[in-house]
Amino acid sequence: QVQLVESGGESVQAGGSLRLSCVVSASIFRIRDMGWYRQAPGNPRELVASVTSGGSTNYADSVKGRFTISRDYAKNTVSLQMSSLKPEDTAVYYCNRVGASVQYDYWGQGTQVTVSS
């Protein structure tokens, strides 16, 4: 059974920080590159950060230097530390394997991040 449970989203002021967490099924977590995606109203879902099974990370240009992704094998979790938040970071954030299809793959409920100016 696939499990993807995101948490940690809140409403914050611009410049603030948040830490998102995602509990992932062991069957996915241990063999897959994992990522954090976000989707703002009217926009497609986009991958903003990813971490390989070996721990290498990659970031979208829009979040580089502000977001940090990490994974904890003991807890089967993927986290996203976000700092210097901007209003344009406002979106629903989801975690999933890298390459997951919005249409055909299972997604969790996401967690809402709202950044006010």
Rosetta constraint file for C-alpha pairs under 8 A:
AtomPair CA 1 CA 25 HARMONIC 7.46 0.50
AtomPair CA 2 CA 24 HARMONIC 7.73 0.50
AtomPair CA 2 CA 25 HARMONIC 5.64 0.50
AtomPair CA 2 CA 27 HARMONIC 7.87 0.50
AtomPair CA 2 CA 28 HARMONIC 7.70 0.50
AtomPair CA 2 CA 106 HARMONIC 7.48 0.50
AtomPair CA 3 CA 23 HARMONIC 7.17 0.50
AtomPair CA 3 CA 24 HARMONIC 5.36 0.50
AtomPair CA 3 CA 25 HARMONIC 4.80 0.50
AtomPair CA 3 CA 108 HARMONIC 7.46 0.50
AtomPair CA 4 CA 22 HARMONIC 6.45 0.50
AtomPair CA 4 CA 23 HARMONIC 5.71 0.50
AtomPair CA 4 CA 24 HARMONIC 4.86 0.50
AtomPair CA 4 CA 25 HARMONIC 6.74 0.50
AtomPair CA 4 CA 95 HARMONIC 7.03 0.50
AtomPair CA 4 CA 96 HARMONIC 7.17 0.50
AtomPair CA 4 CA 107 HARMONIC 6.70 0.50
AtomPair CA 4 CA 108 HARMONIC 4.99 0.50
AtomPair CA 5 CA 22 HARMONIC 5.25 0.50
AtomPair CA 5 CA 23 HARMONIC 5.17 0.50
AtomPair CA 5 CA 24 HARMONIC 6.81 0.50
AtomPair CA 5 CA 108 HARMONIC 5.69 0.50
AtomPair CA 5 CA 109 HARMONIC 7.07 0.50
AtomPair CA 5 CA 110 HARMONIC 7.38 0.50
AtomPair CA 6 CA 20 HARMONIC 7.15 0.50
AtomPair CA 6 CA 21 HARMONIC 5.72 0.50
AtomPair CA 6 CA 22 HARMONIC 4.29 0.50
AtomPair CA 6 CA 23 HARMONIC 6.66 0.50
AtomPair CA 6 CA 93 HARMONIC 7.88 0.50
AtomPair CA 6 CA 94 HARMONIC 6.57 0.50
AtomPair CA 6 CA 95 HARMONIC 6.90 0.50
AtomPair CA 6 CA 108 HARMONIC 6.90 0.50
AtomPair CA 6 CA 109 HARMONIC 7.07 0.50
AtomPair CA 6 CA 110 HARMONIC 5.45 0.50
AtomPair CA 6 CA 111 HARMONIC 5.80 0.50
AtomPair CA 7 CA 20 HARMONIC 5.77 0.50
AtomPair CA 7 CA 21 HARMONIC 5.38 0.50
AtomPair CA 7 CA 22 HARMONIC 6.35 0.50
AtomPair CA 7 CA 110 HARMONIC 7.43 0.50
AtomPair CA 7 CA 111 HARMONIC 5.58 0.50
AtomPair CA 8 CA 18 HARMONIC 7.21 0.50
AtomPair CA 8 CA 19 HARMONIC 6.05 0.50
AtomPair CA 8 CA 20 HARMONIC 4.52 0.50
AtomPair CA 8 CA 21 HARMONIC 6.20 0.50
AtomPair CA 8 CA 111 HARMONIC 6.78 0.50
AtomPair CA 9 CA 18 HARMONIC 7.23 0.50
AtomPair CA 9 CA 19 HARMONIC 7.69 0.50
AtomPair CA 9 CA 20 HARMONIC 6.32 0.50
AtomPair CA 9 CA 93 HARMONIC 7.95 0.50
AtomPair CA 9 CA 111 HARMONIC 5.08 0.50
AtomPair CA 9 CA 112 HARMONIC 4.98 0.50
AtomPair CA 9 CA 113 HARMONIC 4.76 0.50
AtomPair CA 9 CA 114 HARMONIC 7.84 0.50
AtomPair CA 10 CA 18 HARMONIC 7.68 0.50
AtomPair CA 10 CA 112 HARMONIC 6.42 0.50
AtomPair CA 10 CA 113 HARMONIC 5.18 0.50
AtomPair CA 10 CA 114 HARMONIC 6.30 0.50
AtomPair CA 11 CA 113 HARMONIC 5.97 0.50
AtomPair CA 11 CA 114 HARMONIC 4.53 0.50
AtomPair CA 11 CA 115 HARMONIC 5.84 0.50
AtomPair CA 11 CA 116 HARMONIC 7.46 0.50
AtomPair CA 12 CA 16 HARMONIC 6.19 0.50
AtomPair CA 12 CA 17 HARMONIC 7.66 0.50
AtomPair CA 12 CA 113 HARMONIC 7.88 0.50
AtomPair CA 12 CA 114 HARMONIC 6.27 0.50
AtomPair CA 12 CA 115 HARMONIC 5.03 0.50
AtomPair CA 12 CA 116 HARMONIC 6.33 0.50
AtomPair CA 13 CA 85 HARMONIC 7.72 0.50
AtomPair CA 13 CA 115 HARMONIC 5.43 0.50
AtomPair CA 13 CA 116 HARMONIC 4.91 0.50
AtomPair CA 13 CA 117 HARMONIC 6.07 0.50
AtomPair CA 14 CA 84 HARMONIC 6.94 0.50
AtomPair CA 14 CA 85 HARMONIC 5.29 0.50
AtomPair CA 14 CA 86 HARMONIC 5.05 0.50
AtomPair CA 14 CA 87 HARMONIC 6.31 0.50
AtomPair CA 14 CA 115 HARMONIC 5.65 0.50
AtomPair CA 14 CA 116 HARMONIC 5.63 0.50
AtomPair CA 14 CA 117 HARMONIC 5.20 0.50
AtomPair CA 15 CA 83 HARMONIC 6.89 0.50
AtomPair CA 15 CA 84 HARMONIC 4.14 0.50
AtomPair CA 15 CA 85 HARMONIC 4.82 0.50
AtomPair CA 15 CA 86 HARMONIC 6.42 0.50
AtomPair CA 16 CA 83 HARMONIC 6.00 0.50
AtomPair CA 16 CA 84 HARMONIC 5.54 0.50
AtomPair CA 16 CA 85 HARMONIC 5.47 0.50
AtomPair CA 17 CA 81 HARMONIC 7.54 0.50
AtomPair CA 17 CA 82 HARMONIC 5.38 0.50
AtomPair CA 17 CA 83 HARMONIC 4.21 0.50
AtomPair CA 17 CA 84 HARMONIC 6.27 0.50
AtomPair CA 17 CA 85 HARMONIC 6.24 0.50
AtomPair CA 18 CA 81 HARMONIC 6.11 0.50
AtomPair CA 18 CA 82 HARMONIC 5.18 0.50
AtomPair CA 18 CA 83 HARMONIC 6.58 0.50
AtomPair CA 19 CA 79 HARMONIC 6.92 0.50
AtomPair CA 19 CA 80 HARMONIC 5.62 0.50
AtomPair CA 19 CA 81 HARMONIC 4.44 0.50
AtomPair CA 19 CA 82 HARMONIC 5.97 0.50
AtomPair CA 20 CA 79 HARMONIC 5.47 0.50
AtomPair CA 20 CA 80 HARMONIC 5.01 0.50
AtomPair CA 20 CA 81 HARMONIC 6.42 0.50
AtomPair CA 20 CA 82 HARMONIC 7.91 0.50
AtomPair CA 21 CA 77 HARMONIC 6.67 0.50
AtomPair CA 21 CA 78 HARMONIC 5.86 0.50
AtomPair CA 21 CA 79 HARMONIC 4.39 0.50
AtomPair CA 21 CA 80 HARMONIC 6.49 0.50
AtomPair CA 22 CA 77 HARMONIC 5.32 0.50
AtomPair CA 22 CA 78 HARMONIC 5.19 0.50
AtomPair CA 22 CA 79 HARMONIC 6.22 0.50
AtomPair CA 22 CA 95 HARMONIC 6.46 0.50
AtomPair CA 23 CA 75 HARMONIC 7.68 0.50
AtomPair CA 23 CA 76 HARMONIC 5.97 0.50
AtomPair CA 23 CA 77 HARMONIC 4.58 0.50
AtomPair CA 23 CA 78 HARMONIC 6.75 0.50
AtomPair CA 24 CA 28 HARMONIC 6.91 0.50
AtomPair CA 24 CA 29 HARMONIC 5.89 0.50
AtomPair CA 24 CA 76 HARMONIC 5.61 0.50
AtomPair CA 24 CA 77 HARMONIC 5.83 0.50
AtomPair CA 24 CA 78 HARMONIC 7.52 0.50
AtomPair CA 25 CA 29 HARMONIC 6.03 0.50
AtomPair CA 25 CA 76 HARMONIC 7.04 0.50
AtomPair CA 26 CA 30 HARMONIC 5.89 0.50
AtomPair CA 26 CA 76 HARMONIC 6.22 0.50
AtomPair CA 27 CA 31 HARMONIC 7.21 0.50
AtomPair CA 28 CA 32 HARMONIC 5.82 0.50
AtomPair CA 28 CA 97 HARMONIC 7.33 0.50
AtomPair CA 29 CA 33 HARMONIC 7.70 0.50
AtomPair CA 29 CA 34 HARMONIC 7.19 0.50
AtomPair CA 29 CA 76 HARMONIC 6.32 0.50
AtomPair CA 29 CA 77 HARMONIC 7.86 0.50
AtomPair CA 29 CA 97 HARMONIC 7.89 0.50
AtomPair CA 30 CA 53 HARMONIC 6.85 0.50
AtomPair CA 30 CA 73 HARMONIC 7.46 0.50
AtomPair CA 30 CA 76 HARMONIC 7.88 0.50
AtomPair CA 31 CA 53 HARMONIC 6.40 0.50
AtomPair CA 32 CA 52 HARMONIC 7.01 0.50
AtomPair CA 32 CA 53 HARMONIC 6.01 0.50
AtomPair CA 32 CA 97 HARMONIC 6.06 0.50
AtomPair CA 32 CA 98 HARMONIC 7.49 0.50
AtomPair CA 33 CA 50 HARMONIC 6.97 0.50
AtomPair CA 33 CA 51 HARMONIC 5.72 0.50
AtomPair CA 33 CA 52 HARMONIC 4.18 0.50
AtomPair CA 33 CA 53 HARMONIC 5.35 0.50
AtomPair CA 33 CA 97 HARMONIC 5.70 0.50
AtomPair CA 33 CA 98 HARMONIC 5.57 0.50
AtomPair CA 34 CA 50 HARMONIC 5.57 0.50
AtomPair CA 34 CA 51 HARMONIC 5.45 0.50
AtomPair CA 34 CA 52 HARMONIC 6.36 0.50
AtomPair CA 34 CA 53 HARMONIC 7.70 0.50
AtomPair CA 34 CA 78 HARMONIC 7.51 0.50
AtomPair CA 34 CA 95 HARMONIC 7.26 0.50
AtomPair CA 34 CA 96 HARMONIC 5.81 0.50
AtomPair CA 34 CA 97 HARMONIC 4.27 0.50
AtomPair CA 34 CA 98 HARMONIC 5.24 0.50
AtomPair CA 35 CA 47 HARMONIC 6.72 0.50
AtomPair CA 35 CA 48 HARMONIC 7.45 0.50
AtomPair CA 35 CA 49 HARMONIC 5.48 0.50
AtomPair CA 35 CA 50 HARMONIC 4.00 0.50
AtomPair CA 35 CA 51 HARMONIC 6.24 0.50
AtomPair CA 35 CA 95 HARMONIC 5.60 0.50
AtomPair CA 35 CA 96 HARMONIC 5.59 0.50
AtomPair CA 35 CA 97 HARMONIC 5.77 0.50
AtomPair CA 35 CA 98 HARMONIC 5.47 0.50
AtomPair CA 36 CA 47 HARMONIC 5.99 0.50
AtomPair CA 36 CA 48 HARMONIC 5.90 0.50
AtomPair CA 36 CA 49 HARMONIC 5.32 0.50
AtomPair CA 36 CA 50 HARMONIC 6.35 0.50
AtomPair CA 36 CA 80 HARMONIC 7.38 0.50
AtomPair CA 36 CA 93 HARMONIC 6.81 0.50
AtomPair CA 36 CA 94 HARMONIC 5.66 0.50
AtomPair CA 36 CA 95 HARMONIC 4.42 0.50
AtomPair CA 36 CA 96 HARMONIC 6.59 0.50
AtomPair CA 37 CA 45 HARMONIC 6.43 0.50
AtomPair CA 37 CA 46 HARMONIC 5.26 0.50
AtomPair CA 37 CA 47 HARMONIC 4.22 0.50
AtomPair CA 37 CA 48 HARMONIC 5.47 0.50
AtomPair CA 37 CA 49 HARMONIC 7.13 0.50
AtomPair CA 37 CA 93 HARMONIC 5.65 0.50
AtomPair CA 37 CA 94 HARMONIC 5.05 0.50
AtomPair CA 37 CA 95 HARMONIC 5.94 0.50
AtomPair CA 37 CA 96 HARMONIC 7.62 0.50
AtomPair CA 38 CA 45 HARMONIC 5.50 0.50
AtomPair CA 38 CA 46 HARMONIC 5.49 0.50
AtomPair CA 38 CA 47 HARMONIC 6.61 0.50
AtomPair CA 38 CA 48 HARMONIC 6.99 0.50
AtomPair CA 38 CA 91 HARMONIC 5.83 0.50
AtomPair CA 38 CA 92 HARMONIC 5.46 0.50
AtomPair CA 38 CA 93 HARMONIC 4.28 0.50
AtomPair CA 38 CA 94 HARMONIC 5.94 0.50
AtomPair CA 39 CA 43 HARMONIC 6.17 0.50
AtomPair CA 39 CA 44 HARMONIC 6.02 0.50
AtomPair CA 39 CA 45 HARMONIC 4.41 0.50
AtomPair CA 39 CA 46 HARMONIC 6.40 0.50
AtomPair CA 39 CA 91 HARMONIC 5.23 0.50
AtomPair CA 39 CA 92 HARMONIC 5.34 0.50
AtomPair CA 39 CA 93 HARMONIC 6.57 0.50
AtomPair CA 40 CA 44 HARMONIC 7.43 0.50
AtomPair CA 40 CA 45 HARMONIC 7.53 0.50
AtomPair CA 40 CA 90 HARMONIC 6.60 0.50
AtomPair CA 40 CA 91 HARMONIC 4.29 0.50
AtomPair CA 40 CA 92 HARMONIC 6.39 0.50
AtomPair CA 41 CA 91 HARMONIC 7.29 0.50
AtomPair CA 45 CA 102 HARMONIC 7.74 0.50
AtomPair CA 47 CA 60 HARMONIC 7.26 0.50
AtomPair CA 48 CA 59 HARMONIC 5.63 0.50
AtomPair CA 48 CA 60 HARMONIC 4.88 0.50
AtomPair CA 48 CA 62 HARMONIC 7.87 0.50
AtomPair CA 48 CA 63 HARMONIC 6.90 0.50
AtomPair CA 49 CA 57 HARMONIC 7.23 0.50
AtomPair CA 49 CA 58 HARMONIC 5.66 0.50
AtomPair CA 49 CA 59 HARMONIC 4.42 0.50
AtomPair CA 49 CA 60 HARMONIC 6.31 0.50
AtomPair CA 49 CA 67 HARMONIC 7.82 0.50
AtomPair CA 49 CA 68 HARMONIC 7.72 0.50
AtomPair CA 49 CA 69 HARMONIC 6.39 0.50
AtomPair CA 50 CA 57 HARMONIC 5.52 0.50
AtomPair CA 50 CA 58 HARMONIC 5.28 0.50
AtomPair CA 50 CA 59 HARMONIC 6.56 0.50
AtomPair CA 50 CA 69 HARMONIC 6.74 0.50
AtomPair CA 50 CA 98 HARMONIC 7.02 0.50
AtomPair CA 51 CA 55 HARMONIC 5.61 0.50
AtomPair CA 51 CA 56 HARMONIC 5.39 0.50
AtomPair CA 51 CA 57 HARMONIC 4.38 0.50
AtomPair CA 51 CA 58 HARMONIC 6.57 0.50
AtomPair CA 51 CA 69 HARMONIC 6.70 0.50
AtomPair CA 51 CA 70 HARMONIC 6.80 0.50
AtomPair CA 51 CA 71 HARMONIC 7.48 0.50
AtomPair CA 52 CA 56 HARMONIC 5.23 0.50
AtomPair CA 52 CA 57 HARMONIC 6.53 0.50
AtomPair CA 55 CA 70 HARMONIC 7.59 0.50
AtomPair CA 55 CA 71 HARMONIC 7.59 0.50
AtomPair CA 57 CA 69 HARMONIC 7.07 0.50
AtomPair CA 59 CA 63 HARMONIC 6.53 0.50
AtomPair CA 59 CA 64 HARMONIC 5.51 0.50
AtomPair CA 59 CA 67 HARMONIC 7.93 0.50
AtomPair CA 60 CA 64 HARMONIC 6.06 0.50
AtomPair CA 63 CA 67 HARMONIC 5.68 0.50
AtomPair CA 66 CA 82 HARMONIC 6.03 0.50
AtomPair CA 66 CA 83 HARMONIC 5.25 0.50
AtomPair CA 66 CA 84 HARMONIC 6.14 0.50
AtomPair CA 66 CA 85 HARMONIC 7.69 0.50
AtomPair CA 67 CA 80 HARMONIC 6.64 0.50
AtomPair CA 67 CA 81 HARMONIC 5.51 0.50
AtomPair CA 67 CA 82 HARMONIC 4.48 0.50
AtomPair CA 67 CA 83 HARMONIC 6.23 0.50
AtomPair CA 68 CA 80 HARMONIC 5.61 0.50
AtomPair CA 68 CA 81 HARMONIC 5.04 0.50
AtomPair CA 68 CA 82 HARMONIC 6.58 0.50
AtomPair CA 69 CA 78 HARMONIC 7.22 0.50
AtomPair CA 69 CA 79 HARMONIC 5.66 0.50
AtomPair CA 69 CA 80 HARMONIC 4.54 0.50
AtomPair CA 69 CA 81 HARMONIC 6.38 0.50
AtomPair CA 70 CA 78 HARMONIC 5.76 0.50
AtomPair CA 70 CA 79 HARMONIC 5.29 0.50
AtomPair CA 70 CA 80 HARMONIC 6.57 0.50
AtomPair CA 71 CA 76 HARMONIC 7.41 0.50
AtomPair CA 71 CA 77 HARMONIC 5.71 0.50
AtomPair CA 71 CA 78 HARMONIC 4.34 0.50
AtomPair CA 71 CA 79 HARMONIC 6.16 0.50
AtomPair CA 72 CA 76 HARMONIC 5.75 0.50
AtomPair CA 72 CA 77 HARMONIC 5.29 0.50
AtomPair CA 72 CA 78 HARMONIC 6.40 0.50
AtomPair CA 73 CA 77 HARMONIC 6.89 0.50
AtomPair CA 78 CA 95 HARMONIC 7.72 0.50
AtomPair CA 85 CA 89 HARMONIC 6.48 0.50
AtomPair CA 85 CA 115 HARMONIC 6.78 0.50
AtomPair CA 86 CA 90 HARMONIC 7.59 0.50
AtomPair CA 86 CA 115 HARMONIC 6.12 0.50
AtomPair CA 86 CA 116 HARMONIC 7.67 0.50
AtomPair CA 86 CA 117 HARMONIC 7.56 0.50
AtomPair CA 87 CA 114 HARMONIC 7.30 0.50
AtomPair CA 87 CA 115 HARMONIC 4.65 0.50
AtomPair CA 87 CA 116 HARMONIC 5.53 0.50
AtomPair CA 87 CA 117 HARMONIC 6.15 0.50
AtomPair CA 88 CA 115 HARMONIC 7.54 0.50
AtomPair CA 89 CA 113 HARMONIC 7.49 0.50
AtomPair CA 89 CA 114 HARMONIC 7.44 0.50
AtomPair CA 89 CA 115 HARMONIC 6.70 0.50
AtomPair CA 90 CA 112 HARMONIC 7.77 0.50
AtomPair CA 90 CA 113 HARMONIC 5.36 0.50
AtomPair CA 90 CA 114 HARMONIC 4.56 0.50
AtomPair CA 90 CA 115 HARMONIC 5.45 0.50
AtomPair CA 91 CA 112 HARMONIC 6.06 0.50
AtomPair CA 91 CA 113 HARMONIC 5.53 0.50
AtomPair CA 91 CA 114 HARMONIC 6.62 0.50
AtomPair CA 92 CA 110 HARMONIC 5.86 0.50
AtomPair CA 92 CA 111 HARMONIC 5.39 0.50
AtomPair CA 92 CA 112 HARMONIC 4.36 0.50
AtomPair CA 92 CA 113 HARMONIC 6.04 0.50
AtomPair CA 93 CA 110 HARMONIC 5.28 0.50
AtomPair CA 93 CA 111 HARMONIC 5.24 0.50
AtomPair CA 93 CA 112 HARMONIC 6.23 0.50
AtomPair CA 93 CA 113 HARMONIC 7.08 0.50
AtomPair CA 94 CA 107 HARMONIC 7.49 0.50
AtomPair CA 94 CA 108 HARMONIC 6.87 0.50
AtomPair CA 94 CA 109 HARMONIC 7.46 0.50
AtomPair CA 94 CA 110 HARMONIC 4.61 0.50
AtomPair CA 94 CA 111 HARMONIC 6.71 0.50
AtomPair CA 95 CA 107 HARMONIC 7.81 0.50
AtomPair CA 95 CA 108 HARMONIC 7.64 0.50
AtomPair CA 95 CA 110 HARMONIC 7.55 0.50
AtomPair CA 96 CA 100 HARMONIC 6.55 0.50
AtomPair CA 96 CA 107 HARMONIC 6.99 0.50
AtomPair CA 100 CA 104 HARMONIC 7.98 0.50
AtomPair CA 100 CA 105 HARMONIC 6.02 0.50
AtomPair CA 101 CA 105 HARMONIC 5.17 0.50
AtomPair CA 102 CA 106 HARMONIC 7.89 0.50
AtomPair CA 102 CA 107 HARMONIC 7.63 0.50
